[in-house]
Amino acid sequence: MSIVRRPTARLLSALLLLTVVVAPGQWPAAVRATDPIVNEAIAEQQRMEQELARQRAQLADLQRDQAELAASLLGIEDQLSAVGLEIEAAVHELELASRRLQQAQGELRAYQMDITDLEATLARLASELATSRVELAAREDLLQDHLRLAYEQSQTSILEILISTDSFARATSELSYMLTLSDEDRLLATEVRDRRDRIRVRRETLSVGHETLSALRDAAAERAAALADQQAQVDAARVALEEKKAQLEELRDAKDAEFQATGQAIGERRMAITDGEVALSEQAALVDQLKELAKSLDIAYRGRFEWPEHGSFVVTQEYGWTNYNPNHTGIDMAYTAQRCGLPIYAAGDGVVLADGQPNLDWGDPAIGVVIGHSQRLLTWYWHLSGEIVSVGQQIHTGDVIGYEGATGWATGCHLHFGVTFDGATVNPRAYLP
C-alpha cells in the first residue's frame, strides 16, 4: 500500500491561512476557508480507510486459507500415520511372503534335485534292463540248446537202453544221467523264467518312472512359473508402497511450504495493516486539525459577509418562523426601486458549487447559485432571473454572480439568501454586518 503523507505542509498552510484570517484588526478581501485543503485530507483519509478495509479482508482470506491448510496438513499427517502403519504391515507381509517364496524356491530346487536323481535311477534301470535282456537272451539260448539236445536224446527209448545194455547197473547209470540233464534244464528254465519276471517288473518300473518323471517335470515348471509370478507381485507391491509413501511425503512438503508462505504473507499483511493504521491515525489527526482550522475560519466569517444586494433594498421576510412560513430557511430581500434584473453580489470569497437550476430534479425550476466559503460554510442565492458564474469558479466578495428575479416558487421579484453550516440552515443575520 502506497500512502502519501503531507501533513506538515498542509498544516503549515492552514496555520498560515488561519493567521491571516484571525489576525487582530486585519480583514483582507481574500479571506477564504480554502476547502481543497480539508477536502483533500478527508479524501486521503477515506482512501486510507478503504485500503485498510481491503487489506483486512485480504488478511481474513489469508487467515482462512491458513486454517484450511492447517486442517489439510493434519489430514495429511493422519493419512501418513495410517499409511505408515499400512506400509509397515504391508512390508511385514512382504517380508513373510519373501521368506515363503525363498522357502518354496528352496523346496523347488530340492524337488528338481529329486527329479535329477530319479532321472539317474531310471537311466541306471534302463542300463540294467538292457544288460538283463542280453543275459536273458544268453540263458534262453542255453536252455534252447539243452531242450534240443534232450529232445534228440529222447528219440532213443528207455526200453532200448535197457535191452541194449548188458548190465542193469549200466542201464541205471544211463537213465540216471538222462534224468540229471532234465533237472538242469528245469533249473535253467526256472532261471530264465525268473529273469523274464525281473525284466518285466523293471520294464514296468521304468515306464512308471518315466511317466512320474514327466509329471514331476510339468509340476516343477508350473511351480516355478507360479513362484516367478508371486515374486513379481511382491516386487510390484513393494514398489507401489514406496511410491505411495513418496507421494504423500511430497504432498506434505508442498503443503508445509504453502503453509509457511501463507504465514509469512499473513505477517507481512499484518505489518502493512499496522503501518496503514498508524498512517490513518496520523491522517485522522490532520483532518481533525484542519477541521478545527476550518471551524475557526467559519467563526472568523461571523459578521463579515456583505449584503448580497447593494444600495436601496428591504428585507421582506426574516429567517425562521414568519407569518408566511413556519420554517423559512433564509432571508428574503428586494430592491426598492426597479426590482427585477438588478445585480446580486457574492457575500464572501469562495468557490461556486452549483449554478443553473440545482433543484430542478426536485421540481423547483428556480435559478440559483451556491457558493462554498469553507468546508462547512455555504451561501445560497435563489430565484435569480439569470446567473453569470459556473461551477468551480473562484469568487471574491462583491463579485456579481447573477440578477434578481422571480423564478421557481416565488410570488414576486426578490432574492432568497440562505446560509448553511455543516449542512444545516442557520440565520444569515449572524454573518451579516
NUMARZA-988245 format. One record per residue (C-alpha): residue in three letters; x, y, z. Coordinates in nm, 3 decimals. Example, Ala and Ser with C-alpha at 12.3 -4.5 7.8 and 13.67 -1.06 7.14 Angstrom:
<dotis>
@code:Ala, x:1.230, y:-0.450, z:0.780
@code:Ser, x:1.367, y:-0.106, z:0.714
</dotis>
This chain:
<dotis>
@code:Met, x:0.000, y:0.000, z:0.000
@code:Ser, x:0.134, y:0.336, z:-0.103
@code:Ile, x:0.033, y:0.617, z:0.131
@code:Val, x:0.131, y:0.976, z:0.057
@code:Arg, x:0.174, y:1.176, z:0.376
@code:Arg, x:0.197, y:1.553, z:0.364
@code:Pro, x:0.056, y:1.664, z:0.699
@code:Thr, x:0.332, y:1.911, z:0.772
@code:Ala, x:0.288, y:2.116, z:0.455
@code:Arg, x:-0.092, y:2.113, z:0.479
@code:Leu, x:-0.095, y:2.203, z:0.847
@code:Leu, x:0.155, y:2.483, z:0.784
@code:Ser, x:-0.060, y:2.620, z:0.502
@code:Ala, x:-0.371, y:2.601, z:0.718
@code:Leu, x:-0.195, y:2.770, z:1.009
@code:Leu, x:-0.069, y:3.045, z:0.783
@code:Leu, x:-0.421, y:3.088, z:0.647
@code:Leu, x:-0.565, y:3.099, z:0.999
@code:Thr, x:-0.309, y:3.360, z:1.095
@code:Val, x:-0.413, y:3.575, z:0.804
@code:Val, x:-0.783, y:3.535, z:0.883
@code:Val, x:-0.783, y:3.596, z:1.257
@code:Ala, x:-0.501, y:3.848, z:1.290
@code:Pro, x:-0.639, y:4.131, z:1.508
@code:Gly, x:-0.757, y:4.431, z:1.315
@code:Gln, x:-0.683, y:4.286, z:0.970
@code:Trp, x:-0.965, y:4.164, z:0.737
@code:Pro, x:-0.826, y:4.147, z:0.382
@code:Ala, x:-1.063, y:4.095, z:0.091
@code:Ala, x:-0.917, y:3.750, z:0.004
@code:Val, x:-1.017, y:3.579, z:0.327
@code:Arg, x:-1.136, y:3.215, z:0.239
@code:Ala, x:-1.151, y:2.884, z:0.421
@code:Thr, x:-0.969, y:2.707, z:0.135
@code:Asp, x:-1.189, y:2.395, z:0.115
@code:Pro, x:-0.945, y:2.193, z:-0.102
@code:Ile, x:-0.709, y:2.151, z:0.193
@code:Val, x:-0.968, y:1.984, z:0.415
@code:Asn, x:-1.133, y:1.806, z:0.122
@code:Glu, x:-0.808, y:1.656, z:0.005
@code:Ala, x:-0.717, y:1.547, z:0.360
@code:Ile, x:-1.058, y:1.383, z:0.407
@code:Ala, x:-1.036, y:1.217, z:0.066
@code:Glu, x:-0.692, y:1.084, z:0.157
@code:Gln, x:-0.831, y:0.960, z:0.488
@code:Gln, x:-1.115, y:0.783, z:0.306
@code:Arg, x:-0.871, y:0.623, z:0.063
@code:Met, x:-0.663, y:0.500, z:0.356
@code:Glu, x:-0.973, y:0.358, z:0.526
@code:Gln, x:-1.074, y:0.180, z:0.204
@code:Glu, x:-0.723, y:0.041, z:0.159
@code:Leu, x:-0.713, y:-0.076, z:0.521
@code:Ala, x:-1.055, y:-0.241, z:0.479
@code:Arg, x:-0.927, y:-0.413, z:0.165
@code:Gln, x:-0.612, y:-0.532, z:0.340
@code:Arg, x:-0.810, y:-0.652, z:0.642
@code:Ala, x:-1.032, y:-0.852, z:0.405
@code:Gln, x:-0.721, y:-0.997, z:0.242
@code:Leu, x:-0.582, y:-1.078, z:0.587
@code:Ala, x:-0.905, y:-1.258, z:0.673
@code:Asp, x:-0.879, y:-1.453, z:0.347
@code:Leu, x:-0.517, y:-1.543, z:0.424
@code:Gln, x:-0.607, y:-1.649, z:0.776
@code:Arg, x:-0.891, y:-1.862, z:0.640
@code:Asp, x:-0.651, y:-2.016, z:0.386
@code:Gln, x:-0.402, y:-2.081, z:0.664
@code:Ala, x:-0.669, y:-2.252, z:0.875
@code:Glu, x:-0.769, y:-2.467, z:0.577
@code:Leu, x:-0.402, y:-2.551, z:0.515
@code:Ala, x:-0.356, y:-2.641, z:0.880
@code:Ala, x:-0.656, y:-2.875, z:0.861
@code:Ser, x:-0.522, y:-3.018, z:0.537
@code:Leu, x:-0.182, y:-3.076, z:0.696
@code:Leu, x:-0.345, y:-3.252, z:0.990
@code:Gly, x:-0.533, y:-3.470, z:0.744
@code:Ile, x:-0.214, y:-3.549, z:0.558
@code:Glu, x:-0.036, y:-3.632, z:0.883
@code:Asp, x:-0.323, y:-3.864, z:0.973
@code:Gln, x:-0.301, y:-4.021, z:0.628
@code:Leu, x:0.073, y:-4.058, z:0.662
@code:Ser, x:0.030, y:-4.216, z:1.001
@code:Ala, x:-0.237, y:-4.451, z:0.872
@code:Val, x:-0.046, y:-4.526, z:0.555
@code:Gly, x:0.270, y:-4.562, z:0.758
@code:Leu, x:0.102, y:-4.831, z:0.965
@code:Glu, x:-0.034, y:-4.988, z:0.649
@code:Ile, x:0.307, y:-4.973, z:0.488
@code:Glu, x:0.470, y:-5.130, z:0.794
@code:Ala, x:0.208, y:-5.406, z:0.792
@code:Ala, x:0.249, y:-5.447, z:0.417
@code:Val, x:0.627, y:-5.456, z:0.450
@code:His, x:0.592, y:-5.721, z:0.720
@code:Glu, x:0.362, y:-5.921, z:0.494
@code:Leu, x:0.602, y:-5.875, z:0.206
@code:Glu, x:0.889, y:-5.999, z:0.417
@code:Leu, x:0.686, y:-6.305, z:0.517
@code:Ala, x:0.589, y:-6.359, z:0.154
@code:Ser, x:0.953, y:-6.321, z:0.050
@code:Arg, x:1.061, y:-6.577, z:0.309
@code:Arg, x:0.787, y:-6.812, z:0.198
@code:Leu, x:0.895, y:-6.762, z:-0.160
@code:Gln, x:1.255, y:-6.833, z:-0.072
@code:Gln, x:1.148, y:-7.145, z:0.117
@code:Ala, x:0.932, y:-7.255, z:-0.174
@code:Gln, x:1.215, y:-7.188, z:-0.415
@code:Gly, x:1.446, y:-7.398, z:-0.195
@code:Glu, x:1.189, y:-7.675, z:-0.192
@code:Leu, x:1.159, y:-7.645, z:-0.568
@code:Arg, x:1.537, y:-7.681, z:-0.603
@code:Ala, x:1.530, y:-7.991, z:-0.380
@code:Tyr, x:1.237, y:-8.117, z:-0.586
@code:Gln, x:1.437, y:-8.060, z:-0.904
@code:Met, x:1.733, y:-8.246, z:-0.749
@code:Asp, x:1.499, y:-8.536, z:-0.672
@code:Ile, x:1.391, y:-8.527, z:-1.034
@code:Thr, x:1.756, y:-8.538, z:-1.136
@code:Asp, x:1.817, y:-8.836, z:-0.904
@code:Leu, x:1.511, y:-9.005, z:-1.047
@code:Glu, x:1.641, y:-8.946, z:-1.396
@code:Ala, x:1.973, y:-9.106, z:-1.296
@code:Thr, x:1.792, y:-9.401, z:-1.133
@code:Leu, x:1.579, y:-9.452, z:-1.441
@code:Ala, x:1.888, y:-9.435, z:-1.661
@code:Arg, x:2.056, y:-9.695, z:-1.439
@code:Leu, x:1.748, y:-9.913, z:-1.452
@code:Ala, x:1.737, y:-9.881, z:-1.829
@code:Ser, x:2.101, y:-9.984, z:-1.848
@code:Glu, x:2.048, y:-10.277, z:-1.611
@code:Leu, x:1.740, y:-10.376, z:-1.809
@code:Ala, x:1.943, y:-10.381, z:-2.129
@code:Thr, x:2.209, y:-10.597, z:-1.959
@code:Ser, x:1.942, y:-10.828, z:-1.816
@code:Arg, x:1.791, y:-10.866, z:-2.159
@code:Val, x:2.130, y:-10.968, z:-2.302
@code:Glu, x:2.185, y:-11.213, z:-2.017
@code:Leu, x:1.832, y:-11.347, z:-2.058
@code:Ala, x:1.887, y:-11.399, z:-2.425
@code:Ala, x:2.204, y:-11.596, z:-2.345
@code:Arg, x:2.026, y:-11.813, z:-2.088
@code:Glu, x:1.734, y:-11.865, z:-2.323
@code:Asp, x:1.978, y:-11.977, z:-2.594
@code:Leu, x:2.140, y:-12.217, z:-2.348
@code:Leu, x:1.803, y:-12.356, z:-2.245
@code:Gln, x:1.713, y:-12.385, z:-2.609
@code:Asp, x:2.027, y:-12.595, z:-2.671
@code:His, x:1.952, y:-12.815, z:-2.370
@code:Leu, x:1.599, y:-12.870, z:-2.479
@code:Arg, x:1.706, y:-12.952, z:-2.835
@code:Leu, x:1.967, y:-13.198, z:-2.707
@code:Ala, x:1.718, y:-13.355, z:-2.472
@code:Tyr, x:1.473, y:-13.385, z:-2.750
@code:Glu, x:1.726, y:-13.554, z:-2.973
@code:Gln, x:1.825, y:-13.792, z:-2.698
@code:Ser, x:1.469, y:-13.869, z:-2.618
@code:Gln, x:1.438, y:-14.028, z:-2.955
@code:Thr, x:1.602, y:-14.347, z:-2.804
@code:Ser, x:1.357, y:-14.504, z:-2.569
@code:Ile, x:1.433, y:-14.618, z:-2.220
@code:Leu, x:1.346, y:-14.976, z:-2.319
@code:Glu, x:1.608, y:-14.972, z:-2.584
@code:Ile, x:1.858, y:-14.858, z:-2.325
@code:Leu, x:1.759, y:-15.141, z:-2.101
@code:Ile, x:1.772, y:-15.400, z:-2.383
@code:Ser, x:2.093, y:-15.282, z:-2.532
@code:Thr, x:2.271, y:-15.259, z:-2.204
@code:Asp, x:2.444, y:-15.574, z:-2.090
@code:Ser, x:2.409, y:-15.491, z:-1.726
@code:Phe, x:2.134, y:-15.337, z:-1.524
@code:Ala, x:2.379, y:-15.118, z:-1.345
@code:Arg, x:2.491, y:-14.957, z:-1.664
@code:Ala, x:2.132, y:-14.905, z:-1.777
@code:Thr, x:2.053, y:-14.745, z:-1.448
@code:Ser, x:2.355, y:-14.518, z:-1.484
@code:Glu, x:2.248, y:-14.406, z:-1.831
@code:Leu, x:1.892, y:-14.339, z:-1.722
@code:Ser, x:2.016, y:-14.152, z:-1.422
@code:Tyr, x:2.230, y:-13.932, z:-1.650
@code:Met, x:1.932, y:-13.854, z:-1.866
@code:Leu, x:1.727, y:-13.762, z:-1.558
@code:Thr, x:2.010, y:-13.538, z:-1.434
@code:Leu, x:2.007, y:-13.342, z:-1.755
@code:Ser, x:1.633, y:-13.288, z:-1.713
@code:Asp, x:1.685, y:-13.140, z:-1.368
@code:Glu, x:1.949, y:-12.899, z:-1.504
@code:Asp, x:1.718, y:-12.798, z:-1.781
@code:Arg, x:1.444, y:-12.749, z:-1.528
@code:Leu, x:1.668, y:-12.525, z:-1.318
@code:Leu, x:1.774, y:-12.331, z:-1.627
@code:Ala, x:1.412, y:-12.285, z:-1.727
@code:Thr, x:1.331, y:-12.161, z:-1.380
@code:Glu, x:1.620, y:-11.911, z:-1.404
@code:Val, x:1.500, y:-11.795, z:-1.745
@code:Arg, x:1.150, y:-11.750, z:-1.607
@code:Asp, x:1.279, y:-11.555, z:-1.307
@code:Arg, x:1.493, y:-11.337, z:-1.531
@code:Arg, x:1.197, y:-11.267, z:-1.753
@code:Asp, x:0.985, y:-11.172, z:-1.449
@code:Arg, x:1.254, y:-10.936, z:-1.322
@code:Ile, x:1.289, y:-10.777, z:-1.669
@code:Arg, x:0.909, y:-10.731, z:-1.690
@code:Val, x:0.898, y:-10.570, z:-1.346
@code:Arg, x:1.192, y:-10.343, z:-1.428
@code:Arg, x:1.034, y:-10.252, z:-1.761
@code:Glu, x:0.710, y:-10.165, z:-1.585
@code:Thr, x:0.902, y:-9.975, z:-1.318
@code:Leu, x:1.092, y:-9.786, z:-1.587
@code:Ser, x:0.768, y:-9.698, z:-1.766
@code:Val, x:0.604, y:-9.576, z:-1.449
@code:Gly, x:0.923, y:-9.388, z:-1.362
@code:His, x:0.920, y:-9.209, z:-1.696
@code:Glu, x:0.556, y:-9.113, z:-1.652
@code:Thr, x:0.628, y:-8.994, z:-1.300
@code:Leu, x:0.933, y:-8.804, z:-1.420
@code:Ser, x:0.727, y:-8.629, z:-1.689
@code:Ala, x:0.459, y:-8.538, z:-1.434
@code:Leu, x:0.723, y:-8.415, z:-1.191
@code:Arg, x:0.884, y:-8.203, z:-1.458
@code:Asp, x:0.548, y:-8.045, z:-1.551
@code:Ala, x:0.468, y:-7.979, z:-1.186
@code:Ala, x:0.812, y:-7.827, z:-1.129
@code:Ala, x:0.773, y:-7.599, z:-1.432
@code:Glu, x:0.426, y:-7.491, z:-1.319
@code:Arg, x:0.551, y:-7.428, z:-0.965
@code:Ala, x:0.848, y:-7.230, z:-1.095
@code:Ala, x:0.617, y:-7.013, z:-1.310
@code:Ala, x:0.382, y:-6.955, z:-1.013
@code:Leu, x:0.674, y:-6.859, z:-0.790
@code:Ala, x:0.803, y:-6.619, z:-1.056
@code:Asp, x:0.459, y:-6.453, z:-1.074
@code:Gln, x:0.439, y:-6.429, z:-0.697
@code:Gln, x:0.788, y:-6.280, z:-0.683
@code:Ala, x:0.687, y:-6.022, z:-0.946
@code:Gln, x:0.375, y:-5.936, z:-0.743
@code:Val, x:0.579, y:-5.895, z:-0.428
@code:Asp, x:0.827, y:-5.670, z:-0.609
@code:Ala, x:0.545, y:-5.463, z:-0.764
@code:Ala, x:0.372, y:-5.426, z:-0.425
@code:Arg, x:0.696, y:-5.307, z:-0.268
@code:Val, x:0.749, y:-5.050, z:-0.546
@code:Ala, x:0.386, y:-4.930, z:-0.518
@code:Leu, x:0.418, y:-4.884, z:-0.142
@code:Glu, x:0.738, y:-4.684, z:-0.181
@code:Glu, x:0.577, y:-4.468, z:-0.450
@code:Lys, x:0.271, y:-4.403, z:-0.233
@code:Lys, x:0.486, y:-4.307, z:0.061
@code:Ala, x:0.698, y:-4.077, z:-0.158
@code:Gln, x:0.383, y:-3.911, z:-0.297
@code:Leu, x:0.247, y:-3.844, z:0.049
@code:Glu, x:0.582, y:-3.706, z:0.162
@code:Glu, x:0.593, y:-3.475, z:-0.141
@code:Leu, x:0.237, y:-3.360, z:-0.073
@code:Arg, x:0.319, y:-3.291, z:0.291
@code:Asp, x:0.632, y:-3.098, z:0.195
@code:Ala, x:0.434, y:-2.892, z:-0.058
@code:Lys, x:0.162, y:-2.818, z:0.199
@code:Asp, x:0.428, y:-2.728, z:0.459
@code:Ala, x:0.586, y:-2.485, z:0.214
@code:Glu, x:0.247, y:-2.335, z:0.128
@code:Phe, x:0.163, y:-2.306, z:0.497
@code:Gln, x:0.492, y:-2.129, z:0.566
@code:Ala, x:0.437, y:-1.894, z:0.270
@code:Thr, x:0.084, y:-1.815, z:0.388
@code:Gly, x:0.211, y:-1.749, z:0.740
@code:Gln, x:0.476, y:-1.516, z:0.602
@code:Ala, x:0.214, y:-1.339, z:0.388
@code:Ile, x:-0.008, y:-1.301, z:0.695
@code:Gly, x:0.281, y:-1.148, z:0.888
@code:Glu, x:0.358, y:-0.907, z:0.606
@code:Arg, x:-0.009, y:-0.816, z:0.573
@code:Arg, x:-0.035, y:-0.751, z:0.946
@code:Met, x:0.269, y:-0.525, z:0.931
@code:Ala, x:0.118, y:-0.341, z:0.635
@code:Ile, x:-0.212, y:-0.303, z:0.823
@code:Thr, x:-0.027, y:-0.177, z:1.129
@code:Asp, x:0.159, y:0.078, z:0.916
@code:Gly, x:-0.170, y:0.175, z:0.750
@code:Glu, x:-0.341, y:0.215, z:1.085
@code:Val, x:-0.061, y:0.441, z:1.204
@code:Ala, x:-0.080, y:0.644, z:0.884
@code:Leu, x:-0.460, y:0.658, z:0.910
@code:Ser, x:-0.434, y:0.777, z:1.268
@code:Glu, x:-0.193, y:1.050, z:1.159
@code:Gln, x:-0.425, y:1.141, z:0.871
@code:Ala, x:-0.728, y:1.149, z:1.103
@code:Ala, x:-0.538, y:1.377, z:1.339
@code:Leu, x:-0.452, y:1.600, z:1.044
@code:Val, x:-0.816, y:1.607, z:0.932
@code:Asp, x:-0.927, y:1.699, z:1.284
@code:Gln, x:-0.670, y:1.980, z:1.294
@code:Leu, x:-0.777, y:2.107, z:0.955
@code:Lys, x:-1.143, y:2.089, z:1.055
@code:Glu, x:-1.065, y:2.290, z:1.366
@code:Leu, x:-0.891, y:2.544, z:1.145
@code:Ala, x:-1.194, y:2.545, z:0.913
@code:Lys, x:-1.418, y:2.592, z:1.214
@code:Ser, x:-1.203, y:2.887, z:1.320
@code:Leu, x:-1.240, y:3.024, z:0.971
@code:Asp, x:-1.618, y:2.981, z:0.993
@code:Ile, x:-1.613, y:3.170, z:1.320
@code:Ala, x:-1.398, y:3.431, z:1.152
@code:Tyr, x:-1.673, y:3.485, z:0.897
@code:Arg, x:-1.923, y:3.572, z:1.166
@code:Gly, x:-2.041, y:3.926, z:1.091
@code:Arg, x:-1.808, y:3.954, z:0.792
@code:Phe, x:-2.035, y:3.868, z:0.496
@code:Glu, x:-2.154, y:4.156, z:0.287
@code:Trp, x:-2.518, y:4.200, z:0.191
@code:Pro, x:-2.582, y:4.035, z:-0.148
@code:Glu, x:-2.781, y:4.341, z:-0.261
@code:His, x:-2.621, y:4.685, z:-0.263
@code:Gly, x:-2.791, y:5.020, z:-0.245
@code:Ser, x:-3.159, y:5.061, z:-0.159
@code:Phe, x:-3.327, y:4.731, z:-0.069
@code:Val, x:-3.557, y:4.595, z:0.201
@code:Val, x:-3.586, y:4.265, z:0.388
@code:Thr, x:-3.927, y:4.124, z:0.304
@code:Gln, x:-3.910, y:3.805, z:0.518
@code:Glu, x:-3.678, y:3.705, z:0.802
@code:Tyr, x:-3.524, y:3.364, z:0.882
@code:Gly, x:-3.724, y:3.105, z:1.076
@code:Trp, x:-4.088, y:3.142, z:1.176
@code:Thr, x:-4.278, y:3.413, z:0.990
@code:Asn, x:-4.639, y:3.493, z:0.908
@code:Tyr, x:-4.588, y:3.338, z:0.565
@code:Asn, x:-4.369, y:3.036, z:0.650
@code:Pro, x:-4.328, y:2.840, z:0.977
@code:Asn, x:-3.970, y:2.745, z:0.882
@code:His, x:-3.822, y:2.998, z:0.645
@code:Thr, x:-3.467, y:2.881, z:0.560
@code:Gly, x:-3.319, y:3.220, z:0.473
@code:Ile, x:-3.376, y:3.594, z:0.439
@code:Asp, x:-3.582, y:3.738, z:0.152
@code:Met, x:-3.482, y:4.083, z:0.024
@code:Ala, x:-3.574, y:4.303, z:-0.271
@code:Tyr, x:-3.456, y:4.621, z:-0.431
@code:Thr, x:-3.686, y:4.917, z:-0.355
@code:Ala, x:-3.651, y:5.065, z:-0.700
@code:Gln, x:-3.655, y:4.853, z:-1.013
@code:Arg, x:-3.664, y:4.511, z:-0.852
@code:Cys, x:-3.611, y:4.250, z:-1.126
@code:Gly, x:-3.284, y:4.244, z:-1.312
@code:Leu, x:-3.065, y:4.430, z:-1.064
@code:Pro, x:-2.729, y:4.265, z:-0.972
@code:Ile, x:-2.679, y:4.014, z:-0.696
@code:Tyr, x:-2.335, y:4.012, z:-0.531
@code:Ala, x:-2.127, y:3.738, z:-0.361
@code:Ala, x:-2.141, y:3.777, z:0.018
@code:Gly, x:-1.785, y:3.649, z:0.061
@code:Asp, x:-1.489, y:3.480, z:-0.104
@code:Gly, x:-1.538, y:3.120, z:-0.213
@code:Val, x:-1.593, y:2.871, z:-0.494
@code:Val, x:-1.913, y:2.818, z:-0.697
@code:Leu, x:-2.051, y:2.474, z:-0.604
@code:Ala, x:-2.378, y:2.487, z:-0.805
@code:Asp, x:-2.546, y:2.709, z:-1.063
@code:Gly, x:-2.831, y:2.699, z:-1.312
@code:Gln, x:-3.133, y:2.515, z:-1.170
@code:Pro, x:-2.979, y:2.299, z:-0.892
@code:Asn, x:-3.317, y:2.176, z:-0.756
@code:Leu, x:-3.488, y:2.103, z:-1.085
@code:Asp, x:-3.484, y:1.730, z:-1.014
@code:Trp, x:-3.696, y:1.801, z:-0.705
@code:Gly, x:-3.946, y:2.005, z:-0.904
@code:Asp, x:-3.809, y:2.353, z:-0.824
@code:Pro, x:-3.720, y:2.538, z:-1.150
@code:Ala, x:-3.567, y:2.834, z:-0.965
@code:Ile, x:-3.233, y:2.966, z:-1.094
@code:Gly, x:-2.980, y:2.969, z:-0.814
@code:Val, x:-2.613, y:2.982, z:-0.719
@code:Val, x:-2.440, y:2.805, z:-0.426
@code:Ile, x:-2.101, y:2.932, z:-0.308
@code:Gly, x:-1.875, y:2.739, z:-0.072
@code:His, x:-1.670, y:2.953, z:0.164
@code:Ser, x:-1.515, y:2.674, z:0.368
@code:Gln, x:-1.551, y:2.304, z:0.434
@code:Arg, x:-1.861, y:2.376, z:0.641
@code:Leu, x:-1.998, y:2.714, z:0.534
@code:Leu, x:-2.210, y:2.775, z:0.219
@code:Thr, x:-2.428, y:3.067, z:0.093
@code:Trp, x:-2.735, y:3.021, z:-0.128
@code:Tyr, x:-2.879, y:3.275, z:-0.380
@code:Trp, x:-3.224, y:3.179, z:-0.513
@code:His, x:-3.497, y:3.295, z:-0.759
@code:Leu, x:-3.245, y:3.470, z:-0.988
@code:Ser, x:-3.354, y:3.583, z:-1.331
@code:Gly, x:-3.014, y:3.468, z:-1.454
@code:Glu, x:-2.664, y:3.380, z:-1.333
@code:Ile, x:-2.323, y:3.464, z:-1.483
@code:Val, x:-2.094, y:3.220, z:-1.295
@code:Ser, x:-2.017, y:2.849, z:-1.337
@code:Val, x:-1.930, y:2.558, z:-1.108
@code:Gly, x:-1.567, y:2.562, z:-0.989
@code:Gln, x:-1.520, y:2.935, z:-1.048
@code:Gln, x:-1.332, y:3.129, z:-0.780
@code:Ile, x:-1.546, y:3.411, z:-0.642
@code:His, x:-1.447, y:3.718, z:-0.442
@code:Thr, x:-1.658, y:3.931, z:-0.210
@code:Gly, x:-1.871, y:4.175, z:-0.411
@code:Asp, x:-1.843, y:3.991, z:-0.745
@code:Val, x:-2.168, y:3.996, z:-0.943
@code:Ile, x:-2.298, y:3.641, z:-0.969
@code:Gly, x:-2.645, y:3.698, z:-1.121
@code:Tyr, x:-2.958, y:3.914, z:-1.124
@code:Glu, x:-3.265, y:3.941, z:-0.909
@code:Gly, x:-3.570, y:3.760, z:-1.043
@code:Ala, x:-3.884, y:3.560, z:-0.963
@code:Thr, x:-3.801, y:3.215, z:-1.098
@code:Gly, x:-3.925, y:2.900, z:-0.931
@code:Trp, x:-4.163, y:2.904, z:-0.641
@code:Ala, x:-4.175, y:3.280, z:-0.597
@code:Thr, x:-4.470, y:3.525, z:-0.570
@code:Gly, x:-4.265, y:3.826, z:-0.676
@code:Cys, x:-3.924, y:3.951, z:-0.780
@code:His, x:-3.685, y:3.910, z:-0.485
@code:Leu, x:-3.369, y:3.728, z:-0.361
@code:His, x:-3.379, y:3.436, z:-0.118
@code:Phe, x:-3.043, y:3.449, z:0.063
@code:Gly, x:-2.957, y:3.144, z:0.277
@code:Val, x:-2.660, y:3.021, z:0.481
@code:Thr, x:-2.586, y:2.657, z:0.576
@code:Phe, x:-2.330, y:2.546, z:0.830
@code:Asp, x:-2.241, y:2.174, z:0.843
@code:Gly, x:-2.538, y:2.105, z:0.613
@code:Ala, x:-2.796, y:2.277, z:0.837
@code:Thr, x:-2.956, y:2.616, z:0.773
@code:Val, x:-2.858, y:2.899, z:1.008
@code:Asn, x:-2.976, y:3.256, z:1.041
@code:Pro, x:-2.783, y:3.464, z:0.785
@code:Arg, x:-2.805, y:3.761, z:1.020
@code:Ala, x:-2.518, y:3.604, z:1.224
@code:Tyr, x:-2.285, y:3.651, z:0.926
@code:Leu, x:-2.408, y:3.990, z:0.803
@code:Pro, x:-2.298, y:4.332, z:0.931
</dotis>
